[in-house]
Amino acid sequence: MGLFKDMRKLNKQAKEIQKDWDVGAQLADAQASMAQANQFMAQQTAAANAAVTGTQGSATVTAIRGGHQMVNMQPVVELDLTVFPPGGAPYPATVSQPIAAPLLPQVQPGCTVQVSIDQADPSIVYVQV
C-alpha cells in the first residue's frame, strides 16, 4: 500500500509544479543561453584564426576573472591584458578563453604571456599558454 500512496504523492507534487511552470520564460532563458554560446564560439573561432595567422607579441596580465563556463573540462577565464605589439604602442584588451587548470598560475596579474594578435582586428588576441 505504501508504494501507491507514494506514487499518488509524487503525482500531486508534479501537478503543483506544473501550475507555476512558465514555458515562455524557460524558452526565453534557453534562447538567451544559446545566443551567448554562439557569441562565445564566434570569439573562439576568431581567436583560433589569430593564433594561426596572427602577429606574435607579448602582453602583461592586469586582471583575471573566473567564468562560469567550461570547455573540454577547462575553465574559461576572462583576462584583462596590456598588449605590446611588435613596433606598436601598447593597448588594453580583454579576452575570454579556456585555460587548463594547471596553467592558471602562468596567467596571474603581473605575468607576461606570449600572444597572437589578429592582423585585421588588433582587439582579437589569443593567449598562448
N, C-alpha and C positions, 0 to 999 in steps of 0.2 A: 504494500500500500504506500510506503514512503516514496517509491520511485515515481508513481503517478502524481503524488502530491508535489514533489519537487519539479516535475515537468510542467505542471499547471502554474506553479510559482514563476518559473522561468518564462513561460508564455506570457504571463501577466506583466512581468518586468519588460519584456520585449515590446509589448504594446504601449507601455508608458514611454519608453524611449522613442518609439516611432511618432508619438504625438508631437514631440518637440523637435523632431528632425527637420531641419531646413535644407532641402535638397538644393535650392538655388544658392544658398551660402556655401555649401560644400562644393558646388560646381565652380563658383567664383574663386574660391580658395585654390582649387585644383588648377584652374586656368592661370592664376597668378603665379603659382609654383612652376608651371610649365613654361611660362614666359621668362621667368627668372633663370630656369635651367637652360633655355635656348640662348639667352644672353650670355650666360657663363660659357657655354660651349662655343659660341662665336668668338668670345675673348680668347679662349684657349686655342682655337684654331689660328687666330691672328698671331698669338704669341709663339705657337709652334712654327709658323711660317717665318717669323722674325728670327727664331733660333737657327733656322737653316740658312736663310739668305741675308740676315741682318749684319750690321756693323758691330764688331766686338768693342766693348767698352768696359768700364767699371762703374760701380755705384756704392754708395755708403747707405746702409740701412739706418733710417732715422726712427722708425716705429714698426711694430709688428702687432697685428691683431688676429686672434684666432677666429675662424669662421665656424659655421655650423654644418658645413658640407664636408663630405669625404669623397675622394675619387680614388678608386682602386685601393681602398683601405688606407689612404694617406690623407691627412688633414689639409684642407685648403686654407691658406693663410693670406691675409692682406698685408702687403708690405708698403710702407712709405719709403721712398728712395730719393737720394740726390744722385742723379745720373751724370757721369763725366764722360761725354762722348769724345773720341779722339779728335783733337783740333777744334773743339767747340766749347761753348760756355756751359757750365753745369746747370741743370734744371731739375725741378722736382717731378716725381712720377709716383703713381700708386698702381700696384699690380696685385692681382689675386691669382695664386697658382698653388697646386698641390706640392707639398714638400714632405718627403719621408721623415717620420718622427726622429730617427737617429741623426738626421742632418739639420734639425732645427737649431742646435747651438751655433751653427755656421751663419745663421741669418738673424742674429740678435742685434739690437740697436748698437751702432758704433762699428759693426763689422763691415769690411769691404768685400764685395762679391763681384764676380765677372757677370756681365750681362750681354745680351744680343739686342741691338736696337734696330727696329724696323726702319729701313731707309725712306719709305714713303710717308710714314707717320711716326715720328720720334716718341710719341706718347705710348706706343706699344713697345714694351720692354719685356724680355724673358730672362729671368734669373737662372744662371747656370750653377746648380749645386749638385 
